[in-house]
Amino acid sequence: MTIDPSVLEVIACPNCKGKLTYAEQANELICRGERLAYPIDSGIPVLMAERARTLDSEEMEKLTA
């Protein structure tokens, strides 16, 4: 499932209000500034900090590659 690009233009990280990017393979929305990955459940982004997972350095490197 993909995220409509227009949705990515209007949603933001609830912590830092930064831009989110879509990680298709993991089906998550990524905040690079906070190093968080927000899940997408049944096509709906779950933008709650307590549901996000922290990205480690290795995952961050893969995102920038």
PDB file of N, CA, C and O in Angstrom:
ATOM      1  N   MET A   1       0.848  -1.172   0.000  1.00  0.00           N
ATOM      2  CA  MET A   1       0.000   0.000   0.000  1.00  0.00           C
ATOM      3  C   MET A   1       0.895   1.238   0.000  1.00  0.00           C
ATOM      4  O   MET A   1       1.925   1.266   0.674  1.00  0.00           O
ATOM      5  N   THR A   2       0.508   2.239  -0.742  1.00  0.00           N
ATOM      6  CA  THR A   2       1.290   3.469  -0.778  1.00  0.00           C
ATOM      7  C   THR A   2       0.500   4.610  -0.147  1.00  0.00           C
ATOM      8  O   THR A   2      -0.715   4.538   0.033  1.00  0.00           O
ATOM      9  N   ILE A   3       1.232   5.652   0.176  1.00  0.00           N
ATOM     10  CA  ILE A   3       0.629   6.853   0.747  1.00  0.00           C
ATOM     11  C   ILE A   3       0.511   7.900  -0.356  1.00  0.00           C
ATOM     12  O   ILE A   3       1.452   8.122  -1.117  1.00  0.00           O
ATOM     13  N   ASP A   4      -0.628   8.527  -0.433  1.00  0.00           N
ATOM     14  CA  ASP A   4      -0.858   9.590  -1.405  1.00  0.00           C
ATOM     15  C   ASP A   4       0.135  10.730  -1.122  1.00  0.00           C
ATOM     16  O   ASP A   4       0.203  11.211   0.010  1.00  0.00           O
ATOM     17  N   PRO A   5       0.900  11.168  -2.124  1.00  0.00           N
ATOM     18  CA  PRO A   5       1.880  12.240  -1.911  1.00  0.00           C
ATOM     19  C   PRO A   5       1.270  13.518  -1.346  1.00  0.00           C
ATOM     20  O   PRO A   5       1.946  14.262  -0.635  1.00  0.00           O
ATOM     21  N   SER A   6       0.006  13.781  -1.650  1.00  0.00           N
ATOM     22  CA  SER A   6      -0.611  14.990  -1.111  1.00  0.00           C
ATOM     23  C   SER A   6      -0.790  14.897   0.405  1.00  0.00           C
ATOM     24  O   SER A   6      -0.805  15.918   1.092  1.00  0.00           O
ATOM     25  N   VAL A   7      -0.924  13.682   0.924  1.00  0.00           N
ATOM     26  CA  VAL A   7      -1.032  13.500   2.369  1.00  0.00           C
ATOM     27  C   VAL A   7       0.295  13.852   3.031  1.00  0.00           C
ATOM     28  O   VAL A   7       0.318  14.484   4.088  1.00  0.00           O
ATOM     29  N   LEU A   8       1.401  13.443   2.410  1.00  0.00           N
ATOM     30  CA  LEU A   8       2.721  13.733   2.969  1.00  0.00           C
ATOM     31  C   LEU A   8       3.005  15.233   3.027  1.00  0.00           C
ATOM     32  O   LEU A   8       3.832  15.677   3.824  1.00  0.00           O
ATOM     33  N   GLU A   9       2.333  16.007   2.198  1.00  0.00           N
ATOM     34  CA  GLU A   9       2.535  17.453   2.203  1.00  0.00           C
ATOM     35  C   GLU A   9       1.869  18.126   3.399  1.00  0.00           C
ATOM     36  O   GLU A   9       2.280  19.215   3.801  1.00  0.00           O
ATOM     37  N   VAL A  10       0.846  17.494   3.973  1.00  0.00           N
ATOM     38  CA  VAL A  10       0.090  18.160   5.029  1.00  0.00           C
ATOM     39  C   VAL A  10       0.278  17.561   6.425  1.00  0.00           C
ATOM     40  O   VAL A  10      -0.092  18.194   7.413  1.00  0.00           O
ATOM     41  N   ILE A  11       0.842  16.359   6.527  1.00  0.00           N
ATOM     42  CA  ILE A  11       1.053  15.796   7.858  1.00  0.00           C
ATOM     43  C   ILE A  11       2.494  16.051   8.292  1.00  0.00           C
ATOM     44  O   ILE A  11       3.381  16.260   7.464  1.00  0.00           O
ATOM     45  N   ALA A  12       2.707  16.028   9.602  1.00  0.00           N
ATOM     46  CA  ALA A  12       4.034  16.292  10.149  1.00  0.00           C
ATOM     47  C   ALA A  12       4.250  15.424  11.383  1.00  0.00           C
ATOM     48  O   ALA A  12       3.311  14.861  11.945  1.00  0.00           O
ATOM     49  N   CYS A  13       5.483  15.336  11.778  1.00  0.00           N
ATOM     50  CA  CYS A  13       5.840  14.614  12.996  1.00  0.00           C
ATOM     51  C   CYS A  13       5.163  15.314  14.176  1.00  0.00           C
ATOM     52  O   CYS A  13       5.288  16.530  14.318  1.00  0.00           O
ATOM     53  N   PRO A  14       4.451  14.572  15.021  1.00  0.00           N
ATOM     54  CA  PRO A  14       3.793  15.200  16.163  1.00  0.00           C
ATOM     55  C   PRO A  14       4.770  15.736  17.213  1.00  0.00           C
ATOM     56  O   PRO A  14       4.405  16.591  18.019  1.00  0.00           O
ATOM     57  N   ASN A  15       6.004  15.238  17.207  1.00  0.00           N
ATOM     58  CA  ASN A  15       7.004  15.707  18.183  1.00  0.00           C
ATOM     59  C   ASN A  15       7.655  17.008  17.759  1.00  0.00           C
ATOM     60  O   ASN A  15       7.629  17.992  18.498  1.00  0.00           O
ATOM     61  N   CYS A  16       8.244  17.013  16.558  1.00  0.00           N
ATOM     62  CA  CYS A  16       9.032  18.183  16.134  1.00  0.00           C
ATOM     63  C   CYS A  16       8.358  19.004  15.044  1.00  0.00           C
ATOM     64  O   CYS A  16       8.858  20.064  14.666  1.00  0.00           O
ATOM     65  N   LYS A  17       7.233  18.524  14.541  1.00  0.00           N
ATOM     66  CA  LYS A  17       6.488  19.177  13.447  1.00  0.00           C
ATOM     67  C   LYS A  17       7.269  19.164  12.139  1.00  0.00           C
ATOM     68  O   LYS A  17       6.978  19.939  11.228  1.00  0.00           O
ATOM     69  N   GLY A  18       8.262  18.279  12.049  1.00  0.00           N
ATOM     70  CA  GLY A  18       9.072  18.150  10.843  1.00  0.00           C
ATOM     71  C   GLY A  18       8.392  17.301   9.786  1.00  0.00           C
ATOM     72  O   GLY A  18       7.383  16.643  10.039  1.00  0.00           O
ATOM     73  N   LYS A  19       8.973  17.335   8.591  1.00  0.00           N
ATOM     74  CA  LYS A  19       8.458  16.596   7.446  1.00  0.00           C
ATOM     75  C   LYS A  19       8.641  15.088   7.657  1.00  0.00           C
ATOM     76  O   LYS A  19       9.639  14.643   8.223  1.00  0.00           O
ATOM     77  N   LEU A  20       7.668  14.324   7.193  1.00  0.00           N
ATOM     78  CA  LEU A  20       7.731  12.870   7.235  1.00  0.00           C
ATOM     79  C   LEU A  20       7.937  12.338   5.830  1.00  0.00           C
ATOM     80  O   LEU A  20       7.424  12.895   4.860  1.00  0.00           O
ATOM     81  N   THR A  21       8.690  11.258   5.730  1.00  0.00           N
ATOM     82  CA  THR A  21       8.873  10.590   4.449  1.00  0.00           C
ATOM     83  C   THR A  21       8.331   9.172   4.563  1.00  0.00           C
ATOM     84  O   THR A  21       8.289   8.592   5.648  1.00  0.00           O
ATOM     85  N   TYR A  22       7.922   8.632   3.434  1.00  0.00           N
ATOM     86  CA  TYR A  22       7.325   7.304   3.405  1.00  0.00           C
ATOM     87  C   TYR A  22       8.380   6.257   3.108  1.00  0.00           C
ATOM     88  O   TYR A  22       9.080   6.344   2.099  1.00  0.00           O
ATOM     89  N   ALA A  23       8.497   5.267   3.980  1.00  0.00           N
ATOM     90  CA  ALA A  23       9.378   4.115   3.772  1.00  0.00           C
ATOM     91  C   ALA A  23       8.490   2.960   3.325  1.00  0.00           C
ATOM     92  O   ALA A  23       7.841   2.302   4.138  1.00  0.00           O
ATOM     93  N   GLU A  24       8.477   2.728   2.017  1.00  0.00           N
ATOM     94  CA  GLU A  24       7.545   1.768   1.433  1.00  0.00           C
ATOM     95  C   GLU A  24       7.754   0.338   1.931  1.00  0.00           C
ATOM     96  O   GLU A  24       6.789  -0.351   2.261  1.00  0.00           O
ATOM     97  N   GLN A  25       9.000  -0.107   1.987  1.00  0.00           N
ATOM     98  CA  GLN A  25       9.258  -1.496   2.393  1.00  0.00           C
ATOM     99  C   GLN A  25       8.766  -1.787   3.806  1.00  0.00           C
ATOM    100  O   GLN A  25       8.221  -2.858   4.074  1.00  0.00           O
ATOM    101  N   ALA A  26       8.961  -0.835   4.698  1.00  0.00           N
ATOM    102  CA  ALA A  26       8.549  -1.037   6.094  1.00  0.00           C
ATOM    103  C   ALA A  26       7.120  -0.561   6.338  1.00  0.00           C
ATOM    104  O   ALA A  26       6.549  -0.829   7.395  1.00  0.00           O
ATOM    105  N   ASN A  27       6.546   0.137   5.375  1.00  0.00           N
ATOM    106  CA  ASN A  27       5.207   0.716   5.504  1.00  0.00           C
ATOM    107  C   ASN A  27       5.123   1.599   6.755  1.00  0.00           C
ATOM    108  O   ASN A  27       4.262   1.427   7.618  1.00  0.00           O
ATOM    109  N   GLU A  28       6.068   2.558   6.809  1.00  0.00           N
ATOM    110  CA  GLU A  28       6.162   3.473   7.943  1.00  0.00           C
ATOM    111  C   GLU A  28       6.405   4.888   7.421  1.00  0.00           C
ATOM    112  O   GLU A  28       6.860   5.090   6.295  1.00  0.00           O
ATOM    113  N   LEU A  29       6.090   5.847   8.267  1.00  0.00           N
ATOM    114  CA  LEU A  29       6.428   7.237   8.001  1.00  0.00           C
ATOM    115  C   LEU A  29       7.615   7.587   8.879  1.00  0.00           C
ATOM    116  O   LEU A  29       7.606   7.329  10.082  1.00  0.00           O
ATOM    117  N   ILE A  30       8.640   8.177   8.270  1.00  0.00           N
ATOM    118  CA  ILE A  30       9.903   8.416   8.943  1.00  0.00           C
ATOM    119  C   ILE A  30      10.095   9.895   9.222  1.00  0.00           C
ATOM    120  O   ILE A  30       9.902  10.740   8.347  1.00  0.00           O
ATOM    121  N   CYS A  31      10.483  10.198  10.470  1.00  0.00           N
ATOM    122  CA  CYS A  31      10.922  11.537  10.841  1.00  0.00           C
ATOM    123  C   CYS A  31      12.429  11.447  11.044  1.00  0.00           C
ATOM    124  O   CYS A  31      12.900  10.845  12.008  1.00  0.00           O
ATOM    125  N   ARG A  32      13.172  12.045  10.136  1.00  0.00           N
ATOM    126  CA  ARG A  32      14.630  11.982  10.233  1.00  0.00           C
ATOM    127  C   ARG A  32      15.144  12.789  11.419  1.00  0.00           C
ATOM    128  O   ARG A  32      16.110  12.389  12.068  1.00  0.00           O
ATOM    129  N   GLY A  33      14.512  13.909  11.704  1.00  0.00           N
ATOM    130  CA  GLY A  33      14.952  14.770  12.803  1.00  0.00           C
ATOM    131  C   GLY A  33      14.852  14.098  14.159  1.00  0.00           C
ATOM    132  O   GLY A  33      15.760  14.219  14.980  1.00  0.00           O
ATOM    133  N   GLU A  34      13.775  13.403  14.398  1.00  0.00           N
ATOM    134  CA  GLU A  34      13.555  12.724  15.672  1.00  0.00           C
ATOM    135  C   GLU A  34      14.033  11.274  15.651  1.00  0.00           C
ATOM    136  O   GLU A  34      14.075  10.612  16.689  1.00  0.00           O
ATOM    137  N   ARG A  35      14.389  10.788  14.471  1.00  0.00           N
ATOM    138  CA  ARG A  35      14.810   9.390  14.286  1.00  0.00           C
ATOM    139  C   ARG A  35      13.720   8.420  14.730  1.00  0.00           C
ATOM    140  O   ARG A  35      13.973   7.448  15.442  1.00  0.00           O
ATOM    141  N   LEU A  36      12.491   8.719  14.283  1.00  0.00           N
ATOM    142  CA  LEU A  36      11.339   7.898  14.632  1.00  0.00           C
ATOM    143  C   LEU A  36      10.662   7.358  13.390  1.00  0.00           C
ATOM    144  O   LEU A  36      10.662   7.998  12.339  1.00  0.00           O
ATOM    145  N   ALA A  37      10.082   6.170  13.519  1.00  0.00           N
ATOM    146  CA  ALA A  37       9.300   5.552  12.454  1.00  0.00           C
ATOM    147  C   ALA A  37       7.895   5.328  12.983  1.00  0.00           C
ATOM    148  O   ALA A  37       7.686   4.610  13.961  1.00  0.00           O
ATOM    149  N   TYR A  38       6.928   5.963  12.311  1.00  0.00           N
ATOM    150  CA  TYR A  38       5.527   5.837  12.703  1.00  0.00           C
ATOM    151  C   TYR A  38       4.868   4.761  11.844  1.00  0.00           C
ATOM    152  O   TYR A  38       5.017   4.772  10.622  1.00  0.00           O
ATOM    153  N   PRO A  39       4.148   3.840  12.462  1.00  0.00           N
ATOM    154  CA  PRO A  39       3.507   2.762  11.692  1.00  0.00           C
ATOM    155  C   PRO A  39       2.318   3.269  10.885  1.00  0.00           C
ATOM    156  O   PRO A  39       1.739   4.314  11.187  1.00  0.00           O
ATOM    157  N   ILE A  40       1.972   2.517   9.868  1.00  0.00           N
ATOM    158  CA  ILE A  40       0.764   2.759   9.088  1.00  0.00           C
ATOM    159  C   ILE A  40      -0.091   1.511   9.267  1.00  0.00           C
ATOM    160  O   ILE A  40       0.308   0.414   8.876  1.00  0.00           O
ATOM    161  N   ASP A  41      -1.253   1.682   9.852  1.00  0.00           N
ATOM    162  CA  ASP A  41      -2.136   0.563  10.182  1.00  0.00           C
ATOM    163  C   ASP A  41      -3.380   0.621   9.299  1.00  0.00           C
ATOM    164  O   ASP A  41      -4.177   1.554   9.396  1.00  0.00           O
ATOM    165  N   SER A  42      -3.536  -0.375   8.445  1.00  0.00           N
ATOM    166  CA  SER A  42      -4.676  -0.442   7.515  1.00  0.00           C
ATOM    167  C   SER A  42      -4.792   0.820   6.668  1.00  0.00           C
ATOM    168  O   SER A  42      -5.890   1.308   6.400  1.00  0.00           O
ATOM    169  N   GLY A  43      -3.645   1.337   6.256  1.00  0.00           N
ATOM    170  CA  GLY A  43      -3.619   2.522   5.394  1.00  0.00           C
ATOM    171  C   GLY A  43      -3.718   3.842   6.132  1.00  0.00           C
ATOM    172  O   GLY A  43      -3.724   4.902   5.505  1.00  0.00           O
ATOM    173  N   ILE A  44      -3.796   3.796   7.458  1.00  0.00           N
ATOM    174  CA  ILE A  44      -3.939   5.017   8.258  1.00  0.00           C
ATOM    175  C   ILE A  44      -2.653   5.250   9.064  1.00  0.00           C
ATOM    176  O   ILE A  44      -2.259   4.394   9.857  1.00  0.00           O
ATOM    177  N   PRO A  45      -1.996   6.408   8.864  1.00  0.00           N
ATOM    178  CA  PRO A  45      -0.799   6.711   9.657  1.00  0.00           C
ATOM    179  C   PRO A  45      -1.149   6.837  11.140  1.00  0.00           C
ATOM    180  O   PRO A  45      -2.111   7.511  11.509  1.00  0.00           O
ATOM    181  N   VAL A  46      -0.357   6.181  11.974  1.00  0.00           N
ATOM    182  CA  VAL A  46      -0.564   6.234  13.421  1.00  0.00           C
ATOM    183  C   VAL A  46       0.496   7.193  13.966  1.00  0.00           C
ATOM    184  O   VAL A  46       1.622   6.791  14.261  1.00  0.00           O
ATOM    185  N   LEU A  47       0.120   8.460  14.095  1.00  0.00           N
ATOM    186  CA  LEU A  47       1.070   9.496  14.479  1.00  0.00           C
ATOM    187  C   LEU A  47       1.011   9.765  15.984  1.00  0.00           C
ATOM    188  O   LEU A  47       0.718  10.875  16.431  1.00  0.00           O
ATOM    189  N   MET A  48       1.293   8.731  16.732  1.00  0.00           N
ATOM    190  CA  MET A  48       1.354   8.839  18.189  1.00  0.00           C
ATOM    191  C   MET A  48       2.765   8.441  18.617  1.00  0.00           C
ATOM    192  O   MET A  48       3.255   7.373  18.251  1.00  0.00           O
ATOM    193  N   ALA A  49       3.410   9.305  19.390  1.00  0.00           N
ATOM    194  CA  ALA A  49       4.795   9.057  19.787  1.00  0.00           C
ATOM    195  C   ALA A  49       4.959   7.718  20.495  1.00  0.00           C
ATOM    196  O   ALA A  49       5.979   7.050  20.326  1.00  0.00           O
ATOM    197  N   GLU A  50       3.981   7.327  21.275  1.00  0.00           N
ATOM    198  CA  GLU A  50       4.110   6.064  22.009  1.00  0.00           C
ATOM    199  C   GLU A  50       4.036   4.843  21.096  1.00  0.00           C
ATOM    200  O   GLU A  50       4.429   3.751  21.507  1.00  0.00           O
ATOM    201  N   ARG A  51       3.545   5.000  19.878  1.00  0.00           N
ATOM    202  CA  ARG A  51       3.490   3.892  18.917  1.00  0.00           C
ATOM    203  C   ARG A  51       4.683   3.897  17.957  1.00  0.00           C
ATOM    204  O   ARG A  51       4.902   2.925  17.235  1.00  0.00           O
ATOM    205  N   ALA A  52       5.450   4.986  17.947  1.00  0.00           N
ATOM    206  CA  ALA A  52       6.608   5.082  17.050  1.00  0.00           C
ATOM    207  C   ALA A  52       7.760   4.254  17.593  1.00  0.00           C
ATOM    208  O   ALA A  52       7.861   4.002  18.794  1.00  0.00           O
ATOM    209  N   ARG A  53       8.613   3.844  16.687  1.00  0.00           N
ATOM    210  CA  ARG A  53       9.826   3.142  17.117  1.00  0.00           C
ATOM    211  C   ARG A  53      11.033   4.000  16.780  1.00  0.00           C
ATOM    212  O   ARG A  53      11.020   4.747  15.802  1.00  0.00           O
ATOM    213  N   THR A  54      12.056   3.892  17.578  1.00  0.00           N
ATOM    214  CA  THR A  54      13.277   4.656  17.368  1.00  0.00           C
ATOM    215  C   THR A  54      14.143   3.954  16.332  1.00  0.00           C
ATOM    216  O   THR A  54      14.329   2.738  16.376  1.00  0.00           O
ATOM    217  N   LEU A  55      14.665   4.737  15.405  1.00  0.00           N
ATOM    218  CA  LEU A  55      15.538   4.193  14.369  1.00  0.00           C
ATOM    219  C   LEU A  55      16.981   4.209  14.854  1.00  0.00           C
ATOM    220  O   LEU A  55      17.439   5.202  15.421  1.00  0.00           O
ATOM    221  N   ASP A  56      17.701   3.106  14.632  1.00  0.00           N
ATOM    222  CA  ASP A  56      19.105   3.076  15.015  1.00  0.00           C
ATOM    223  C   ASP A  56      19.962   3.664  13.888  1.00  0.00           C
ATOM    224  O   ASP A  56      19.455   3.978  12.811  1.00  0.00           O
ATOM    225  N   SER A  57      21.234   3.803  14.143  1.00  0.00           N
ATOM    226  CA  SER A  57      22.152   4.427  13.178  1.00  0.00           C
ATOM    227  C   SER A  57      22.184   3.681  11.849  1.00  0.00           C
ATOM    228  O   SER A  57      22.232   4.300  10.786  1.00  0.00           O
ATOM    229  N   GLU A  58      22.159   2.367  11.909  1.00  0.00           N
ATOM    230  CA  GLU A  58      22.196   1.560  10.692  1.00  0.00           C
ATOM    231  C   GLU A  58      20.967   1.825   9.817  1.00  0.00           C
ATOM    232  O   GLU A  58      21.082   1.963   8.599  1.00  0.00           O
ATOM    233  N   GLU A  59      19.797   1.895  10.445  1.00  0.00           N
ATOM    234  CA  GLU A  59      18.572   2.175   9.692  1.00  0.00           C
ATOM    235  C   GLU A  59      18.606   3.586   9.091  1.00  0.00           C
ATOM    236  O   GLU A  59      18.143   3.796   7.970  1.00  0.00           O
ATOM    237  N   MET A  60      19.147   4.533   9.827  1.00  0.00           N
ATOM    238  CA  MET A  60      19.228   5.903   9.329  1.00  0.00           C
ATOM    239  C   MET A  60      20.144   5.973   8.110  1.00  0.00           C
ATOM    240  O   MET A  60      19.854   6.692   7.154  1.00  0.00           O
ATOM    241  N   GLU A  61      21.239   5.236   8.142  1.00  0.00           N
ATOM    242  CA  GLU A  61      22.169   5.205   6.998  1.00  0.00           C
ATOM    243  C   GLU A  61      21.489   4.636   5.763  1.00  0.00           C
ATOM    244  O   GLU A  61      21.698   5.138   4.659  1.00  0.00           O
ATOM    245  N   LYS A  62      20.681   3.602   5.929  1.00  0.00           N
ATOM    246  CA  LYS A  62      19.976   3.005   4.809  1.00  0.00           C
ATOM    247  C   LYS A  62      18.985   3.995   4.190  1.00  0.00           C
ATOM    248  O   LYS A  62      18.773   3.993   2.977  1.00  0.00           O
ATOM    249  N   LEU A  63      18.386   4.831   5.024  1.00  0.00           N
ATOM    250  CA  LEU A  63      17.422   5.804   4.528  1.00  0.00           C
ATOM    251  C   LEU A  63      18.085   6.897   3.689  1.00  0.00           C
ATOM    252  O   LEU A  63      17.481   7.415   2.750  1.00  0.00           O
ATOM    253  N   THR A  64      19.311   7.239   4.025  1.00  0.00           N
ATOM    254  CA  THR A  64      19.998   8.299   3.289  1.00  0.00           C
ATOM    255  C   THR A  64      20.758   7.770   2.089  1.00  0.00           C
ATOM    256  O   THR A  64      21.225   8.548   1.256  1.00  0.00           O
ATOM    257  N   ALA A  65      20.888   6.451   1.991  1.00  0.00           N
ATOM    258  CA  ALA A  65      21.625   5.862   0.857  1.00  0.00           C
ATOM    259  C   ALA A  65      20.804   5.844  -0.408  1.00  0.00           C
ATOM    260  O   ALA A  65      21.279   5.382  -1.446  1.00  0.00           O
TER     261      ALA A  65
END
